[in-house]
């Protein structure tokens, strides 16, 4: 009888769920039933449970329910609770995704317990060590046994840092697996009608990174940039929980009641992608949205000084925006707002199958040295 390795898939926030869903299906298809551990880093219904429902992810086998806290406290709490999971479950492999606190916390626990670790979305680098996510990425990559990357750029980053090429596997972008699979449901969403919008006659905004929202003066500066003639339409702004309270505090300073910015609650996956698909432009500080807009061909403006997704810049679907140098209106006035057909290697909706095949062969005895 073939050995069936015990695998834990760890998720903690909505970007993780989009990556976990296709890999879980691919593993099931290949006869392996992974244990799903939800750390509870995102615990709001719209940030968590709604995604599980829409993406048809089974109820987590284990929910650590850590909730919100400082980086140190949250990471420590995840580590303490996940150690107990590893003791009871005795996994052969722990798979972590992306770059959140849950990623590094669970990878570190597993590694210290001599459990092999796979990192999906390895090798992304912004070059900005002021970003907590950058620290999480680098540390997770350097303690992982298997590194699954989205692009040749990510491979080169890992090799440059001294990691063994035998650990690195270029598999493509697993986020696109979810996006391509969900398209029929995305196309059925009624969110545009519900918000009384016309396709291509509104802009979409998301902000959540501390560099943009923690400082009220910085947030005020960013928000006021949209009060310009180059933004004649409604700007739909699903507000992340960490952003909402700060927006409320500066609402009068940015004349929110009289502006064209419409703040709404966070959306589920299908509604948000419907809005994204038919927007005139997307303004964001999210990494995943840079990838989604590139695949959809929607103009994206990233409100950051750097990005860990340089391929989106190279293909011309994404523009880095630094409002310390130029106004947002200057960027959009000079941009091509037409749709752009882009094909990025291995962003084809089949990444999860490639990861599952490689993991199973590695765990069942394929020669592996590092």
C-alpha positions in Angstrom: 0.0 0.0 0.0 1.4 3.4 -1.0 2.4 5.8 1.8 -0.1 8.7 2.1 1.7 11.6 3.8 -0.2 13.7 6.3 -0.3 17.3 5.2 -1.5 20.5 7.0 -2.5 23.5 5.0 -2.4 26.7 7.0 -4.5 29.8 6.3 -5.0 32.9 8.3 -6.2 35.8 6.1 -8.3 36.2 2.9 -5.3 36.1 0.4 -4.4 32.7 2.0 -7.9 31.3 1.4 -7.6 32.1 -2.3 -4.4 30.0 -2.5 -5.5 27.2 -0.2 -8.7 26.5 -2.0 -7.3 25.2 -5.3 -4.4 23.3 -3.6 -6.9 21.5 -1.3 -8.9 20.4 -4.3 -5.8 19.3 -6.1 -4.6 17.2 -3.2 -8.0 15.6 -2.7 -8.1 14.7 -6.4 -4.8 12.9 -5.9 -5.9 10.9 -2.9 -4.6 13.0 -0.1 -7.0 14.7 2.3 -5.0 17.6 3.9 -5.9 19.0 7.4 -7.0 22.6 7.1 -5.8 24.9 9.9 -7.3 28.4 10.1 -5.3 30.5 12.5 -8.1 33.1 12.8 -5.8 36.0 12.0 -8.8 37.3 10.0 -11.9 36.6 12.0 -14.5 39.0 10.6 -17.3 37.2 8.6 -16.6 39.2 5.4 -12.8 38.7 5.8 -13.0 35.0 6.5 -16.1 32.8 6.6 -17.7 34.4 3.5 -14.5 33.5 1.5 -14.7 29.9 2.7 -18.3 29.7 1.6 -17.8 31.3 -1.8 -14.6 29.4 -2.7 -16.2 26.1 -1.5 -13.5 25.4 1.1 -14.5 22.8 3.7 -14.9 24.0 7.2 -11.5 24.2 8.8 -10.5 21.1 10.7 -8.9 23.3 13.3 -9.5 27.0 14.1 -6.9 28.6 16.4 -9.1 31.8 16.7 -6.1 34.0 17.5 -7.8 37.3 16.5 -6.2 40.7 16.2 -3.2 41.9 18.2 0.3 43.4 17.8 2.6 41.6 15.5 4.6 40.1 18.3 1.6 39.0 20.4 -0.3 37.6 17.4 2.7 35.7 16.1 3.5 34.3 19.6 -0.1 33.2 20.1 -0.2 31.4 16.7 3.1 29.7 17.5 1.9 28.4 20.9 -1.4 27.1 19.6 0.1 25.6 16.4 2.7 23.7 18.3 -0.2 21.8 20.0 -1.6 21.1 16.6 1.6 19.6 15.4 2.0 17.5 18.5 -1.5 16.0 18.1 -1.6 15.7 14.3 2.0 14.6 13.7 2.1 15.9 10.1 4.7 15.0 7.5 4.5 18.4 5.9 3.1 21.9 6.7 2.2 24.1 3.8 2.1 27.9 4.3 1.0 30.6 1.9 2.1 34.1 1.3 3.6 36.5 3.8 1.3 37.1 6.8 2.1 36.5 10.5 0.5 33.1 10.3 3.0 32.1 7.5 6.2 32.7 9.5 4.7 31.6 12.8 3.6 28.2 11.6 6.6 27.6 9.4 8.9 28.3 12.4 7.0 26.0 14.7 7.1 23.2 12.1 10.8 23.6 11.3 11.8 23.5 15.0 9.8 20.3 15.4 11.6 18.8 12.4 8.5 18.8 10.2 9.1 19.7 6.6 7.7 23.0 5.4 6.5 24.1 1.9 6.1 27.8 1.1 3.7 28.6 -1.7 4.4 32.0 -3.3 8.1 32.0 -2.3 10.7 34.4 -3.6 8.7 37.6 -3.7 10.7 40.6 -2.7 9.9 44.3 -2.5 13.3 45.3 -1.2 11.5 47.2 1.6 12.4 45.9 5.1 10.0 48.4 6.6 7.2 46.1 5.4 6.3 43.4 8.0 5.4 41.2 5.0 8.9 41.4 3.6 10.4 40.2 6.8 7.9 37.3 6.9 8.7 36.3 3.3 12.4 36.3 3.7 12.4 34.3 7.0 9.9 31.8 5.7 11.8 31.1 2.6 15.0 30.6 4.4 13.6 27.9 6.7 11.4 26.1 4.2 12.3 22.8 2.5 10.2 23.3 -0.6 9.8 26.7 -2.3 7.1 27.1 -4.9 7.4 30.3 -7.0 5.3 32.4 -9.3 8.0 33.6 -11.8 11.6 33.4 -12.9 12.1 36.7 -11.0 11.2 35.0 -7.8 13.5 32.1 -8.6 16.4 34.5 -9.1 15.7 36.2 -5.8 16.0 33.0 -4.0 19.2 31.8 -5.7 20.8 35.3 -5.1 20.1 34.8 -1.4 22.0 31.5 -1.4 19.1 29.0 -1.4 19.6 25.7 -3.1 18.1 25.4 -6.6 17.0 21.9 -5.8 14.5 23.4 -3.3 13.0 25.8 -5.8 10.1 24.9 -8.1 8.6 27.3 -10.6 4.9 26.5 -10.7 3.0 29.7 -11.6 0.5 31.8 -9.8 -2.0 29.8 -7.7 -4.2 33.0 -7.2 -5.1 32.7 -10.9 -6.4 29.2 -10.3 -9.1 30.6 -8.1 -9.8 33.6 -10.3 -10.2 31.5 -13.5 -12.4 28.9 -11.7 -14.6 31.5 -10.1 -15.3 33.5 -13.3 -18.8 32.1 -14.0 -19.9 33.1 -10.4 -18.1 36.4 -10.7 -19.9 37.2 -13.9 -23.3 36.5 -12.2 -22.6 39.0 -9.4 -25.2 41.8 -9.1 -22.9 44.2 -7.2 -22.6 46.8 -10.0 -26.4 47.1 -10.2 -26.8 47.1 -6.4 -24.3 50.1 -6.2 -26.0 51.8 -9.1 -22.9 51.9 -11.2 -22.2 51.8 -15.0 -19.4 49.5 -16.2 -16.1 51.3 -16.8 -17.5 54.5 -15.2 -16.2 54.1 -11.7 -12.8 53.6 -10.0 -12.0 51.0 -7.3 -9.9 51.8 -4.2 -8.5 49.6 -1.5 -6.0 50.6 1.2 -4.8 48.6 4.2 -1.0 48.9 4.6 0.3 50.7 7.7 2.4 53.0 5.5 -0.9 54.4 4.0 -3.5 54.2 6.7 -1.8 54.3 10.2 -0.7 58.0 9.9 -3.8 60.2 9.7 -1.9 63.0 7.8 -0.7 60.4 5.2 -4.2 58.9 4.8 -5.7 62.4 4.5 -3.2 63.2 1.7 -4.0 60.0 -0.2 -7.7 60.4 0.1 -7.7 64.1 -1.0 -5.8 63.1 -4.2 -9.0 61.7 -5.6 -10.8 65.1 -5.5 -9.5 66.1 -8.9 -11.2 66.5 -12.4 -9.4 63.3 -13.6 -11.7 61.4 -11.2 -15.1 62.4 -12.5 -16.9 59.2 -11.5 -17.7 57.4 -8.2 -14.7 55.8 -6.4 -15.9 52.6 -4.6 -13.8 52.0 -1.5 -14.4 48.7 0.4 -12.9 49.6 3.7 -10.6 47.1 5.4 -11.4 46.9 9.2 -8.0 48.4 10.1 -8.8 51.4 7.8 -12.4 52.0 8.7 -11.9 53.7 12.1 -9.1 55.9 10.7 -11.3 57.0 7.8 -14.1 57.9 10.3 -11.7 60.1 12.3 -10.6 62.2 9.3 -14.0 62.2 7.5 -14.5 65.9 7.9 -10.9 66.8 7.0 -11.3 65.0 3.6 -14.9 66.2 3.0 -16.0 62.6 2.6 -19.7 63.4 2.7 -19.4 65.7 -0.4 -16.8 63.7 -2.3 -17.2 61.1 -4.9 -15.7 58.4 -2.7 -18.2 55.8 -1.6 -17.1 53.8 1.4 -18.7 50.3 1.7 -18.2 47.2 3.8 -15.6 44.6 2.7 -17.0 42.4 0.0 -16.9 38.7 -0.7 -14.6 37.4 -3.4 -17.2 37.2 -6.3 -18.6 40.7 -5.7 -15.2 42.3 -5.4 -13.8 40.6 -8.5 -17.0 41.7 -10.4 -16.2 45.3 -9.4 -12.6 44.9 -10.2 -13.3 43.4 -13.6 -15.4 46.3 -14.8 -13.8 49.3 -13.2 -12.1 52.1 -15.1 -9.1 51.7 -12.9 -8.0 50.2 -9.6 -6.0 52.0 -6.9 -4.6 49.7 -4.2 -1.7 48.8 -1.9 -2.5 45.1 -2.1 -0.2 42.6 -3.7 -2.8 40.1 -4.8 -4.9 42.8 -6.5 -1.8 43.7 -8.6 -1.9 40.1 -9.9 -5.6 39.9 -10.5 -5.8 43.2 -12.4 -2.8 42.0 -14.6 -4.6 38.8 -15.5 -7.9 40.7 -16.1 -6.2 43.4 -18.1 -7.5 46.2 -15.8 -5.3 49.3 -15.3 -3.9 49.2 -11.8 -2.2 52.0 -9.8 -0.3 50.7 -6.8 0.0 53.3 -4.0 3.4 52.3 -2.8 7.0 53.0 -3.5 7.8 49.4 -4.4 6.3 46.1 -5.3 7.1 42.4 -4.8 5.3 41.7 -8.1 7.6 43.4 -10.6 6.3 41.3 -13.5 3.1 43.3 -13.3 5.1 46.5 -13.9 7.1 44.8 -16.7 3.9 43.8 -18.5 2.5 47.3 -18.3 -0.7 46.6 -16.3 0.5 48.1 -13.1 2.0 51.5 -12.3 3.7 52.4 -9.0 2.3 55.6 -7.6 4.2 57.8 -5.1 2.1 60.8 -4.2 5.1 62.4 -2.5 6.4 63.2 -6.0 3.3 63.5 -8.3 -0.4 63.9 -7.9 -2.6 60.9 -8.6 -4.3 63.0 -11.3 -0.9 63.3 -13.1 -0.6 59.5 -13.2 -4.1 58.8 -14.4 -4.0 61.7 -16.9 -1.0 60.2 -18.6 -2.1 56.5 -18.4 -3.6 54.3 -21.0 -6.9 53.3 -19.4 -7.8 50.8 -22.1 -7.9 47.0 -21.3 -4.6 45.3 -22.0 -4.4 41.6 -22.9 -1.6 40.0 -21.0 -0.3 36.5 -20.9 2.2 35.7 -18.1 3.9 32.3 -18.1 2.3 29.7 -16.0 -0.5 32.0 -14.8 -2.9 29.5 -16.4 -5.2 28.2 -13.7 -3.2 24.9 -13.4 -0.7 25.9 -10.7 -2.3 23.9 -7.8 -2.0 20.6 -9.8 1.7 21.3 -10.4 2.3 21.9 -6.7 0.3 18.9 -5.6 2.1 16.5 -8.1 5.5 17.8 -6.9 4.7 17.6 -3.2 3.3 14.0 -3.5 6.3 12.8 -5.4 8.7 14.5 -3.0 7.0 13.1 0.1 6.7 9.6 -1.4 10.4 9.3 -1.9 11.7 11.2 -4.9 15.3 12.0 -4.4 15.7 15.3 -2.6 18.8 17.0 -1.2 19.3 20.4 0.3 
